Amino acid sequence: MTSLLLQITTTPADTTVALAEGAEGATSAVSLLDLAMAGGWAMIPLALLSLAAVYIFFERYLTLKKAAKNPEGFNDRIKSMVLAGDINGAKMLCAQTNTPVARMLAKGISRIGNPLKNIETSIENVGKIEISKLERNLASLATIAGAAPMLGFLGTVTGMIQAFIAIAQAEGTISPKLLSGGIYEAMVTTATGLIIGLPAYVGYNYLITKTDNIVHGMEYSAIEFIDLLQEPQL
């Protein structure tokens, strides 16, 4: 009976010690910096890819935002000036407007008096140049979106190889710490690659959508201008 009472009285103390040990283990969590350092060589190119992705996205976003801002009623003012015969005024208005649509229409206005086919061709040529400017570096962003996860997976594979080499070279009983430590360090690069690749992929599609909207506006303005030149008043 006495031994039973001793067991009962000592059980709470043992539980308290176990809880304290568990709490101490919980507080020793691995920081993000430690995880990044544990990722190995693959973390360096992944960091460079992340910086490149951020730069390309914001640079393209600001460029496309600026390209989409045509002055209110710009097309209507160009139409009125051309119908009124104020060609110089229309050219000046286009020169003061720094957008792809304005540069396209400026080329078409400068060709007024030539055959309609030549005017249309000159507008299309300028449009192709402007579209290539809008799409600049978008392919690089798409490449980063696809390459970052694959590079992270490559880092994981090489890390796993190193971990199993260390396990094979270990003498005696293999500790669970050695096994789990090598595996989680190797998985860091895969997680990092996905963290970089997913936002880059979403950003790429967002920029492509904005580019398509601008291109559609350019096509609409070009068609409207060609139709204007075919009106009987001219």
VENWO-V163776 format. One record per residue. RES is the residue in one small letter. SS is DSSP state (alpha for helix, beta for strand, coil for the rest). PHI is phi in degrees with one decimal (none if undefined). OMEGA is omega as a letter, one per 30 degrees, with the letter a starting at -180 (999 if undefined). Layout:
<<RES;SS;PHI;OMEGA> <RES;SS;PHI;OMEGA>>
//
This chain:
<<m;coil;none;l> <t;alpha;-64.7;l> <s;alpha;-66.0;l> <l;alpha;-65.4;l> <l;alpha;-64.8;l> <l;alpha;-63.6;l> <q;alpha;-65.1;a> <i;alpha;-66.2;a> <t;alpha;-73.8;a> <t;alpha;-88.6;a> <t;alpha;-62.8;l> <p;alpha;-59.1;a> <a;alpha;-65.0;l> <d;alpha;-63.9;l> <t;alpha;-64.4;l> <t;alpha;-63.2;l> <v;alpha;-64.0;l> <a;alpha;-65.2;l> <l;alpha;-63.6;l> <a;alpha;-64.4;l> <e;alpha;-64.9;l> <g;alpha;-66.2;l> <a;alpha;-66.6;l> <e;alpha;-65.6;l> <g;alpha;-68.2;a> <a;alpha;-69.1;a> <t;alpha;-74.4;l> <s;coil;-88.8;l> <a;coil;-71.8;a> <v;coil;-80.7;a> <s;coil;-79.2;l> <l;alpha;-64.0;l> <l;alpha;-64.6;l> <d;alpha;-64.4;l> <l;alpha;-63.5;l> <a;alpha;-62.9;l> <m;alpha;-68.0;a> <a;alpha;-76.9;a> <g;coil;-68.2;l> <g;coil;88.2;a> <w;coil;-62.9;a> <a;alpha;-66.0;a> <m;alpha;-69.4;a> <i;alpha;-69.4;l> <p;alpha;-64.4;l> <l;alpha;-65.4;l> <a;alpha;-64.3;l> <l;alpha;-65.0;l> <l;alpha;-65.0;l> <s;alpha;-66.1;l> <l;alpha;-64.3;l> <a;alpha;-64.4;a> <a;alpha;-64.6;l> <v;alpha;-63.4;a> <y;alpha;-63.3;a> <i;alpha;-62.1;a> <f;alpha;-62.4;a> <f;alpha;-71.5;l> <e;alpha;-65.2;l> <r;alpha;-69.1;a> <y;alpha;-62.3;l> <l;alpha;-67.2;l> <t;alpha;-64.2;a> <l;alpha;-68.5;l> <k;alpha;-63.7;l> <k;alpha;-69.5;a> <a;alpha;-68.4;a> <a;coil;-83.2;a> <k;coil;-92.3;l> <n;coil;-85.2;l> <p;coil;-57.5;a> <e;coil;-63.2;a> <g;coil;73.2;a> <f;alpha;-62.3;a> <n;alpha;-62.5;l> <d;alpha;-66.3;l> <r;alpha;-67.1;l> <i;alpha;-62.2;a> <k;alpha;-62.6;a> <s;alpha;-64.2;a> <m;alpha;-65.8;a> <v;alpha;-67.0;l> <l;alpha;-65.1;l> <a;coil;-83.0;l> <g;coil;82.6;a> <d;coil;-87.9;a> <i;alpha;-69.1;l> <n;alpha;-63.1;l> <g;alpha;-64.4;l> <a;alpha;-66.3;l> <k;alpha;-63.4;a> <m;alpha;-65.1;l> <l;alpha;-64.0;l> <c;alpha;-66.1;a> <a;alpha;-66.2;a> <q;coil;-82.9;a> <t;coil;-111.8;a> <n;coil;-93.6;l> <t;coil;-137.5;l> <p;alpha;-59.7;l> <v;alpha;-62.5;a> <a;alpha;-63.9;a> <r;alpha;-68.9;l> <m;alpha;-64.3;a> <l;alpha;-67.4;l> <a;alpha;-61.9;l> <k;alpha;-65.4;l> <g;alpha;-66.5;l> <i;alpha;-65.5;l> <s;alpha;-67.4;a> <r;coil;-100.9;l> <i;coil;-61.9;a> <g;coil;109.8;l> <n;coil;-86.2;l> <p;coil;-56.4;a> <l;alpha;-59.2;a> <k;alpha;-64.2;l> <n;alpha;-65.6;l> <i;alpha;-63.2;a> <e;alpha;-63.5;l> <t;alpha;-65.8;l> <s;alpha;-64.4;l> <i;alpha;-66.1;l> <e;alpha;-63.8;l> <n;alpha;-63.9;l> <v;alpha;-65.4;l> <g;alpha;-61.2;l> <k;alpha;-63.5;l> <i;alpha;-64.4;a> <e;alpha;-67.7;l> <i;alpha;-66.1;l> <s;alpha;-63.3;l> <k;alpha;-67.5;l> <l;alpha;-66.9;a> <e;coil;-89.7;a> <r;coil;-61.2;l> <n;coil;71.3;l> <l;alpha;-67.6;l> <a;alpha;-63.5;l> <s;alpha;-65.2;l> <l;alpha;-65.3;l> <a;alpha;-64.1;l> <t;alpha;-63.6;l> <i;alpha;-63.7;a> <a;alpha;-61.5;l> <g;alpha;-89.7;a> <a;alpha;-79.7;a> <a;alpha;-61.0;l> <p;alpha;-62.5;l> <m;alpha;-67.7;l> <l;alpha;-65.7;l> <g;alpha;-62.8;l> <f;alpha;-66.7;l> <l;alpha;-61.7;l> <g;alpha;-62.0;l> <t;alpha;-66.6;a> <v;alpha;-62.1;l> <t;alpha;-64.9;l> <g;alpha;-66.1;l> <m;alpha;-65.8;l> <i;alpha;-60.7;l> <q;alpha;-63.6;l> <a;alpha;-64.6;a> <f;alpha;-71.8;l> <i;alpha;-63.2;l> <a;alpha;-63.5;l> <i;alpha;-68.1;a> <a;alpha;-66.5;a> <q;alpha;-85.4;a> <a;coil;-70.7;l> <e;coil;-98.2;l> <g;coil;79.3;a> <t;coil;-73.2;l> <i;coil;-81.6;a> <s;coil;-78.3;l> <p;alpha;-59.6;l> <k;alpha;-64.2;l> <l;alpha;-64.5;a> <l;alpha;-68.7;a> <s;alpha;-67.7;l> <g;alpha;-63.3;l> <g;alpha;-65.2;a> <i;alpha;-70.7;a> <y;alpha;-68.5;l> <e;alpha;-65.2;l> <a;alpha;-70.0;a> <m;alpha;-75.4;a> <v;alpha;-60.1;a> <t;alpha;-67.7;l> <t;alpha;-63.1;l> <a;alpha;-61.9;l> <t;alpha;-64.5;l> <g;alpha;-61.0;l> <l;alpha;-70.4;l> <i;alpha;-63.4;l> <i;alpha;-81.4;a> <g;alpha;-69.0;a> <l;alpha;-65.3;l> <p;alpha;-62.8;l> <a;alpha;-63.9;l> <y;alpha;-67.5;l> <v;alpha;-64.3;l> <g;alpha;-63.6;l> <y;alpha;-61.9;l> <n;alpha;-66.3;l> <y;alpha;-64.1;l> <l;alpha;-67.8;l> <i;alpha;-62.4;l> <t;alpha;-64.0;l> <k;alpha;-63.7;l> <t;alpha;-63.2;l> <d;alpha;-61.5;l> <n;alpha;-63.5;l> <i;alpha;-66.3;l> <v;alpha;-63.4;l> <h;alpha;-62.8;l> <g;alpha;-64.7;l> <m;alpha;-65.2;l> <e;alpha;-63.2;l> <y;alpha;-62.7;a> <s;alpha;-65.3;l> <a;alpha;-65.8;l> <i;alpha;-64.3;l> <e;alpha;-63.9;l> <f;alpha;-69.1;l> <i;alpha;-63.3;l> <d;alpha;-63.3;l> <l;alpha;-63.5;a> <l;alpha;-69.9;a> <q;coil;-93.8;a> <e;coil;-70.3;a> <p;coil;-59.7;a> <q;coil;-61.0;a> <l;coil;-88.8;999>>
//
